[in-house]
Amino acid sequence: MDIVRFENQYLLFLLLLILPMIGFYIFKIKGGKASVSISSVAGVKGLPKTMRYYFRHLPFCLRCIALALIIVALARPQGAEDNQTISTEGIDIIMALDVSTSMLARDLKPDRLTASKEVATRFILDRKSDRLGLVVFAGESFTQSPLTTDHASVINLLNHVGSGMIDDGTAIGSGLATGVNRLKDSPSKSKVLILLTDGVNNSGQVSPQTAAELAAASGVKVYTIGVGTEGIASFPATDAWGHPTYMDAKVEIDEEVLKEVAELTGGKYFRATDNQSLKDIYESINTLEKTKIDIESFILYKEYFARFLIFALSLLVIEILLRHLYLRQIP
């Protein structure tokens, strides 16, 4: 039991009341008179002293200790399970994920979107000291998770991401701008945005180049990832009867734009053509330079007053039993 503070510490001054109690008890013992008057003590003078003789002051000692424990309990002793601010290494990272219908293509297993979510989840788990956030985009974009150190929450929100949650399209500029807007006011010295897409910018009101300039002005480094095999891939489509199906089509990724965005912000462009290369890309990004941030931990105080009260009451019960049974005095 490690006590770090007393909530009502001023009540500890009541412990000084025990001193006059002890002084009065000593005065009473020394100035007291015999309870029974006898003519002579010659007949009992040589008798051995019993345990009652040695225990005669025990009830008073127990009462003093019990009173001290009650005062300590009233002062509310507390222990802290965590009481510090930790200086650690970390950066602020926003992941911008394309959720357009083409992300269901099966050139990555089981499809591009699922593979991207699985690798992103492992990336989040590896970045224990970082604040992470999530932006999703298709025909438009929105923030799925703001920057937070609650990685379990980010992963949970990532798991709920799916194709069809936004109007279809590929608004790379909008996804980039939304992520930059989340990072631009961050106090962190290192701000990184990881943008993953499998297409060409064809939606949104912000061009990728304009969003990249905004990122560079805000000190945000952008890493772009183009997802898709070289050549032909199986894409989701609808047949003549309106049933979902898959058809082979050419993979088109605007690599020049993605490279330009990365270069403008001091980042790097990657191409993921299969599951392993996508995993390797995230591992490369995982070696980013870190900077010190302060994570202020929560302080959870644990109350200990009940232990002191229970101990004090136990001593009072023992004191009463001793005084009225074992050490009972003649009235």
VEXZAFI-400469 format. One record per residue (C-alpha): residue number from 1; chain; y, x, z. Coordinates in nm, 4 decimals. Example, Ala and Ser with C-alpha at 12.3 -4.5 7.8 and 13.67 -1.06 7.14 Angstrom:
<sites>
SITE/n/chain/y/x/z
SITE/1/A/-0.4500/1.2300/0.7800
SITE/2/A/-0.1060/1.3670/0.7140
</sites>
This chain:
<sites>
SITE/n/chain/y/x/z
SITE/1/A/0.0000/0.0000/0.0000
SITE/2/A/0.3126/0.1789/-0.1295
SITE/3/A/0.6321/0.0172/0.0005
SITE/4/A/0.9309/0.0999/-0.2176
SITE/5/A/1.1916/-0.1315/-0.0665
SITE/6/A/1.2735/-0.4066/0.1856
SITE/7/A/1.4346/-0.7205/0.0446
SITE/8/A/1.6109/-0.7912/0.3807
SITE/9/A/1.6370/-0.4352/0.5051
SITE/10/A/1.9205/-0.5125/0.7491
SITE/11/A/1.6704/-0.7056/0.9651
SITE/12/A/1.4999/-0.3761/1.0485
SITE/13/A/1.7802/-0.3149/1.2998
SITE/14/A/1.6086/-0.5788/1.5154
SITE/15/A/1.3470/-0.3131/1.5931
SITE/16/A/1.6013/-0.1706/1.8393
SITE/17/A/1.5372/-0.4755/2.0611
SITE/18/A/1.2025/-0.3237/2.1546
SITE/19/A/1.3761/-0.0427/2.3470
SITE/20/A/1.5356/-0.2658/2.6155
SITE/21/A/1.2045/-0.4536/2.6404
SITE/22/A/1.0269/-0.1283/2.7237
SITE/23/A/1.3022/-0.0296/2.9707
SITE/24/A/1.2821/-0.3662/3.1503
SITE/25/A/0.9016/-0.3452/3.1656
SITE/26/A/0.9125/0.0021/3.3245
SITE/27/A/1.1755/-0.1112/3.5729
SITE/28/A/0.9664/-0.4140/3.6651
SITE/29/A/0.6514/-0.2034/3.7187
SITE/30/A/0.8232/0.0546/3.9376
SITE/31/A/1.0171/-0.1973/4.1444
SITE/32/A/0.7426/-0.4550/4.1705
SITE/33/A/0.5724/-0.5733/4.4896
SITE/34/A/0.2058/-0.6333/4.5669
SITE/35/A/0.0744/-0.9812/4.4929
SITE/36/A/-0.1514/-0.9808/4.8068
SITE/37/A/-0.0479/-0.8423/5.1468
SITE/38/A/-0.3228/-0.6643/5.3472
SITE/39/A/-0.3110/-0.4721/5.6758
SITE/40/A/-0.4613/-0.1488/5.5426
SITE/41/A/-0.5838/0.0033/5.2147
SITE/42/A/-0.8111/0.2519/5.3913
SITE/43/A/-1.1227/0.0561/5.2979
SITE/44/A/-1.0484/0.0524/4.9212
SITE/45/A/-0.8586/0.3755/4.8821
SITE/46/A/-1.1560/0.5756/4.7655
SITE/47/A/-1.2982/0.3224/4.5223
SITE/48/A/-1.3151/0.4314/4.1530
SITE/49/A/-1.0634/0.2871/3.9078
SITE/50/A/-1.2097/0.0232/3.6742
SITE/51/A/-1.1313/-0.0386/3.3051
SITE/52/A/-0.8900/-0.3126/3.4070
SITE/53/A/-0.6768/-0.0470/3.5721
SITE/54/A/-0.6507/0.1594/3.2545
SITE/55/A/-0.5954/-0.1503/3.0356
SITE/56/A/-0.3278/-0.3048/3.2559
SITE/57/A/-0.0433/-0.2021/3.0200
SITE/58/A/-0.2318/-0.2891/2.6983
SITE/59/A/-0.1056/-0.6509/2.6661
SITE/60/A/0.2552/-0.5353/2.6762
SITE/61/A/0.1885/-0.2638/2.4168
SITE/62/A/0.0216/-0.5193/2.1890
SITE/63/A/0.3162/-0.7547/2.2305
SITE/64/A/0.5630/-0.4806/2.1331
SITE/65/A/0.3610/-0.3825/1.8280
SITE/66/A/0.3269/-0.7489/1.7236
SITE/67/A/0.7026/-0.7998/1.7556
SITE/68/A/0.7679/-0.4889/1.5456
SITE/69/A/0.5303/-0.6139/1.2756
SITE/70/A/0.6980/-0.9564/1.2711
SITE/71/A/1.0394/-0.7933/1.2246
SITE/72/A/0.9036/-0.5777/0.9401
SITE/73/A/0.7521/-0.8896/0.7790
SITE/74/A/1.0881/-1.0701/0.8001
SITE/75/A/1.2461/-0.7725/0.6206
SITE/76/A/1.0035/-0.8453/0.3323
SITE/77/A/0.8426/-0.5126/0.2398
SITE/78/A/0.7733/-0.4868/-0.1337
SITE/79/A/0.5861/-0.2559/-0.3652
SITE/80/A/0.6621/-0.2036/-0.7338
SITE/81/A/0.3885/-0.1882/-0.9957
SITE/82/A/0.6327/-0.0360/-1.2469
SITE/83/A/0.9793/0.0909/-1.1671
SITE/84/A/1.1005/0.3342/-1.4301
SITE/85/A/1.2675/0.3740/-1.7664
SITE/86/A/1.0430/0.5648/-2.0046
SITE/87/A/1.1890/0.8002/-2.2619
SITE/88/A/0.9505/0.8114/-2.5541
SITE/89/A/0.9292/0.8813/-2.9264
SITE/90/A/0.9815/0.5970/-3.1694
SITE/91/A/1.1647/0.4493/-3.4660
SITE/92/A/1.2557/0.1038/-3.5919
SITE/93/A/1.0378/-0.0121/-3.8810
SITE/94/A/1.0548/-0.3279/-4.0900
SITE/95/A/0.7615/-0.4110/-4.3177
SITE/96/A/0.8573/-0.6241/-4.6189
SITE/97/A/0.5452/-0.7834/-4.7674
SITE/98/A/0.5142/-0.9586/-5.1047
SITE/99/A/0.3261/-1.2902/-5.0640
SITE/100/A/0.3539/-1.4170/-5.4221
SITE/101/A/0.0503/-1.5739/-5.5894
SITE/102/A/-0.0263/-1.2529/-5.7792
SITE/103/A/-0.1038/-1.0872/-5.4435
SITE/104/A/-0.4323/-1.2798/-5.4546
SITE/105/A/-0.5510/-1.0590/-5.7431
SITE/106/A/-0.8912/-0.9100/-5.6758
SITE/107/A/-0.8468/-0.5520/-5.7922
SITE/108/A/-0.8311/-0.4710/-5.4188
SITE/109/A/-1.1030/-0.6156/-5.1974
SITE/110/A/-1.1152/-0.8985/-5.1089
SITE/111/A/-0.7652/-0.9349/-5.2601
SITE/112/A/-0.4336/-0.7503/-5.2536
SITE/113/A/-0.2751/-0.9589/-4.9777
SITE/114/A/-0.5706/-0.9452/-4.7387
SITE/115/A/-0.6156/-0.5711/-4.7946
SITE/116/A/-0.2437/-0.5137/-4.7334
SITE/117/A/-0.2507/-0.7161/-4.4109
SITE/118/A/-0.5552/-0.5264/-4.2805
SITE/119/A/-0.4006/-0.1846/-4.3457
SITE/120/A/-0.0634/-0.2987/-4.2038
SITE/121/A/-0.2381/-0.4150/-3.8867
SITE/122/A/-0.3917/-0.0720/-3.8330
SITE/123/A/-0.0525/0.0849/-3.9001
SITE/124/A/0.1103/-0.1342/-3.6343
SITE/125/A/-0.1560/-0.0408/-3.3796
SITE/126/A/-0.0929/0.3292/-3.4440
SITE/127/A/0.2844/0.3014/-3.3884
SITE/128/A/0.2681/0.2405/-3.0129
SITE/129/A/0.6210/0.3657/-2.9354
SITE/130/A/0.8029/0.1962/-3.2230
SITE/131/A/0.9826/-0.1322/-3.2645
SITE/132/A/0.8400/-0.3189/-3.5619
SITE/133/A/0.9381/-0.6281/-3.7564
SITE/134/A/0.8060/-0.8247/-4.0528
SITE/135/A/0.9771/-0.9739/-4.3591
SITE/136/A/0.7889/-1.1728/-4.6227
SITE/137/A/0.9125/-1.2532/-4.9726
SITE/138/A/0.8088/-1.4220/-5.2948
SITE/139/A/1.0666/-1.6333/-5.4822
SITE/140/A/1.2883/-1.5908/-5.1727
SITE/141/A/1.2572/-1.4081/-4.8415
SITE/142/A/1.2749/-1.4639/-4.4668
SITE/143/A/1.2081/-1.2799/-4.1414
SITE/144/A/0.8618/-1.3493/-4.0068
SITE/145/A/0.9123/-1.1303/-3.6968
SITE/146/A/1.2292/-0.9564/-3.5693
SITE/147/A/1.2138/-0.6011/-3.4377
SITE/148/A/1.0080/-0.5906/-3.1198
SITE/149/A/0.7823/-0.3665/-2.9124
SITE/150/A/0.5460/-0.6621/-2.8683
SITE/151/A/0.3003/-0.5407/-3.1302
SITE/152/A/0.0468/-0.8124/-3.0496
SITE/153/A/0.3063/-1.0719/-3.1483
SITE/154/A/0.3812/-0.8946/-3.4780
SITE/155/A/0.0099/-0.8748/-3.5622
SITE/156/A/-0.0361/-1.2416/-3.4781
SITE/157/A/0.2516/-1.3386/-3.7087
SITE/158/A/0.1155/-1.1073/-3.9777
SITE/159/A/-0.2218/-1.2822/-3.9605
SITE/160/A/-0.0500/-1.6143/-4.0324
SITE/161/A/0.1102/-1.4823/-4.3519
SITE/162/A/-0.0373/-1.6275/-4.6706
SITE/163/A/0.0372/-1.6915/-5.0353
SITE/164/A/0.2098/-2.0226/-5.0987
SITE/165/A/0.4228/-2.0206/-4.7843
SITE/166/A/0.7312/-1.9571/-5.0044
SITE/167/A/0.8233/-2.0696/-5.3552
SITE/168/A/0.6493/-1.8423/-5.6020
SITE/169/A/0.8201/-1.5475/-5.7696
SITE/170/A/0.8999/-1.1853/-5.6872
SITE/171/A/1.2413/-1.1405/-5.5246
SITE/172/A/1.2195/-0.7679/-5.4469
SITE/173/A/1.5958/-0.7407/-5.3949
SITE/174/A/1.6029/-1.0342/-5.1517
SITE/175/A/1.3077/-0.8996/-4.9514
SITE/176/A/1.4730/-0.5591/-4.9328
SITE/177/A/1.8123/-0.7050/-4.8352
SITE/178/A/1.6607/-0.9217/-4.5596
SITE/179/A/1.4842/-0.6198/-4.4119
SITE/180/A/1.7983/-0.4045/-4.4295
SITE/181/A/1.9983/-0.6797/-4.2590
SITE/182/A/1.7511/-0.6644/-3.9677
SITE/183/A/1.7842/-0.2850/-3.9419
SITE/184/A/2.1519/-0.2158/-4.0120
SITE/185/A/2.2705/-0.2945/-3.6569
SITE/186/A/1.9814/-0.1183/-3.4861
SITE/187/A/2.0875/0.1533/-3.2379
SITE/188/A/1.7893/0.3684/-3.3380
SITE/189/A/1.8670/0.6962/-3.5122
SITE/190/A/1.5717/0.6489/-3.7495
SITE/191/A/1.5415/0.3220/-3.9418
SITE/192/A/1.2645/0.2721/-4.1949
SITE/193/A/1.1723/-0.0121/-4.4298
SITE/194/A/0.8313/-0.0276/-4.5976
SITE/195/A/0.8366/-0.2590/-4.8990
SITE/196/A/0.5074/-0.3577/-5.0623
SITE/197/A/0.4951/-0.5519/-5.3880
SITE/198/A/0.2746/-0.5950/-5.6945
SITE/199/A/0.5219/-0.7184/-5.9534
SITE/200/A/0.8567/-0.7101/-6.1255
SITE/201/A/1.1769/-0.8465/-5.9730
SITE/202/A/1.2266/-1.1900/-6.1304
SITE/203/A/1.3855/-1.4016/-5.8527
SITE/204/A/1.6575/-1.3943/-5.5927
SITE/205/A/2.0320/-1.3404/-5.6087
SITE/206/A/2.0301/-0.9751/-5.4974
SITE/207/A/1.9171/-0.6993/-5.7295
SITE/208/A/1.6906/-0.4244/-5.5907
SITE/209/A/1.9549/-0.1614/-5.6753
SITE/210/A/2.2265/-0.3463/-5.4807
SITE/211/A/1.9941/-0.3890/-5.1821
SITE/212/A/1.9043/-0.0179/-5.2033
SITE/213/A/2.2724/0.0777/-5.1929
SITE/214/A/2.3157/-0.1397/-4.8857
SITE/215/A/2.0144/0.0325/-4.7267
SITE/216/A/2.1550/0.3775/-4.8000
SITE/217/A/2.4939/0.2812/-4.6536
SITE/218/A/2.3195/0.1513/-4.3390
SITE/219/A/2.1087/0.4642/-4.2933
SITE/220/A/1.7834/0.2853/-4.3757
SITE/221/A/1.5107/0.4909/-4.5432
SITE/222/A/1.2974/0.2802/-4.7788
SITE/223/A/0.9360/0.3546/-4.8675
SITE/224/A/0.8168/0.1446/-5.1615
SITE/225/A/0.4530/0.0698/-5.2418
SITE/226/A/0.3324/-0.0707/-5.5710
SITE/227/A/-0.0025/-0.2460/-5.5306
SITE/228/A/-0.2348/-0.2935/-5.8267
SITE/229/A/-0.4920/-0.1110/-6.0343
SITE/230/A/-0.4083/0.0638/-6.3612
SITE/231/A/-0.4713/-0.1708/-6.6540
SITE/232/A/-0.6349/-0.5137/-6.6169
SITE/233/A/-0.6921/-0.7174/-6.2989
SITE/234/A/-0.8305/-1.0617/-6.2158
SITE/235/A/-0.5368/-1.2903/-6.1258
SITE/236/A/-0.5427/-1.6439/-5.9802
SITE/237/A/-0.4716/-1.9170/-6.2351
SITE/238/A/-0.5289/-2.2868/-6.3044
SITE/239/A/-0.7683/-2.4136/-6.5695
SITE/240/A/-0.7100/-2.7028/-6.8106
SITE/241/A/-0.8297/-2.9568/-6.5532
SITE/242/A/-0.5953/-2.8260/-6.2817
SITE/243/A/-0.8663/-2.6423/-6.0900
SITE/244/A/-0.7937/-2.2989/-5.9407
SITE/245/A/-0.9632/-2.0147/-6.1241
SITE/246/A/-0.9124/-1.6458/-6.2076
SITE/247/A/-0.8220/-1.4816/-6.5360
SITE/248/A/-0.7857/-1.1216/-6.6473
SITE/249/A/-0.4304/-1.0058/-6.7117
SITE/250/A/-0.2375/-0.6810/-6.7410
SITE/251/A/-0.1015/-0.5393/-6.4164
SITE/252/A/0.2774/-0.5101/-6.4354
SITE/253/A/0.4637/-0.3258/-6.1619
SITE/254/A/0.8262/-0.2203/-6.2039
SITE/255/A/0.7624/0.1343/-6.0885
SITE/256/A/1.0935/0.2645/-6.2171
SITE/257/A/1.2871/0.0238/-5.9960
SITE/258/A/1.0679/0.0980/-5.6938
SITE/259/A/1.1135/0.4730/-5.7469
SITE/260/A/1.4898/0.4289/-5.7816
SITE/261/A/1.5095/0.2276/-5.4580
SITE/262/A/1.3124/0.4945/-5.2700
SITE/263/A/1.5191/0.7833/-5.4110
SITE/264/A/1.8514/0.6126/-5.3332
SITE/265/A/1.7587/0.5836/-4.9649
SITE/266/A/1.5790/0.9161/-4.9162
SITE/267/A/1.2366/0.7548/-4.9110
SITE/268/A/0.9350/0.7819/-5.1387
SITE/269/A/0.7426/0.5661/-5.3848
SITE/270/A/0.3635/0.5224/-5.3641
SITE/271/A/0.1120/0.3532/-5.5915
SITE/272/A/-0.1963/0.1905/-5.4382
SITE/273/A/-0.4669/0.1265/-5.6949
SITE/274/A/-0.7494/0.0533/-5.4498
SITE/275/A/-0.8170/-0.0046/-5.0785
SITE/276/A/-0.8570/0.3639/-4.9958
SITE/277/A/-0.5347/0.4722/-5.1649
SITE/278/A/-0.3483/0.1934/-4.9821
SITE/279/A/-0.4913/0.3190/-4.6529
SITE/280/A/-0.3926/0.6781/-4.7395
SITE/281/A/-0.0368/0.5660/-4.8167
SITE/282/A/0.0099/0.4086/-4.4740
SITE/283/A/-0.1374/0.7177/-4.3113
SITE/284/A/0.1198/0.9284/-4.4963
SITE/285/A/0.4028/0.7049/-4.3790
SITE/286/A/0.2567/0.7261/-4.0281
SITE/287/A/0.3686/1.0907/-4.0180
SITE/288/A/0.7358/0.9891/-4.0306
SITE/289/A/0.9838/1.1817/-3.8169
SITE/290/A/1.0242/1.0244/-3.4738
SITE/291/A/1.3335/1.0027/-3.2566
SITE/292/A/1.3745/0.9395/-2.8851
SITE/293/A/1.4370/0.5845/-2.7655
SITE/294/A/1.4437/0.4387/-2.4166
SITE/295/A/1.2039/0.1565/-2.3365
SITE/296/A/1.3096/-0.0180/-2.0184
SITE/297/A/1.0000/-0.1371/-1.8377
SITE/298/A/0.9803/-0.4535/-1.6323
SITE/299/A/0.9752/-0.4174/-1.2524
SITE/300/A/0.7188/-0.6408/-1.0884
SITE/301/A/0.7571/-0.6469/-0.7098
SITE/302/A/0.4604/-0.7342/-0.4931
SITE/303/A/0.5213/-0.8902/-0.1502
SITE/304/A/0.3459/-0.7353/0.1519
SITE/305/A/0.4969/-0.9439/0.4346
SITE/306/A/0.1846/-1.1608/0.4702
SITE/307/A/-0.0250/-0.8596/0.5702
SITE/308/A/0.2170/-0.7699/0.8482
SITE/309/A/0.2307/-1.1281/0.9755
SITE/310/A/-0.1485/-1.1607/0.9838
SITE/311/A/-0.1800/-0.8317/1.1732
SITE/312/A/0.0959/-0.9360/1.4183
SITE/313/A/-0.0655/-1.2746/1.4890
SITE/314/A/-0.4000/-1.1053/1.5433
SITE/315/A/-0.2471/-0.8738/1.8022
SITE/316/A/-0.0784/-1.1657/1.9802
SITE/317/A/-0.4100/-1.3509/2.0027
SITE/318/A/-0.5774/-1.0394/2.1459
SITE/319/A/-0.2914/-0.9975/2.3917
SITE/320/A/-0.3215/-1.3578/2.5153
SITE/321/A/-0.6982/-1.3309/2.5547
SITE/322/A/-0.6708/-1.0044/2.7464
SITE/323/A/-0.3965/-1.1337/2.9744
SITE/324/A/-0.5646/-1.4661/3.0635
SITE/325/A/-0.9289/-1.3630/3.0626
SITE/326/A/-1.0158/-0.9980/3.1088
SITE/327/A/-0.6906/-0.8934/3.2850
SITE/328/A/-0.6227/-1.2212/3.4626
SITE/329/A/-0.3997/-1.1750/3.7687
SITE/330/A/-0.4065/-1.3566/4.1000
SITE/331/A/-0.1047/-1.5930/4.1131
</sites>
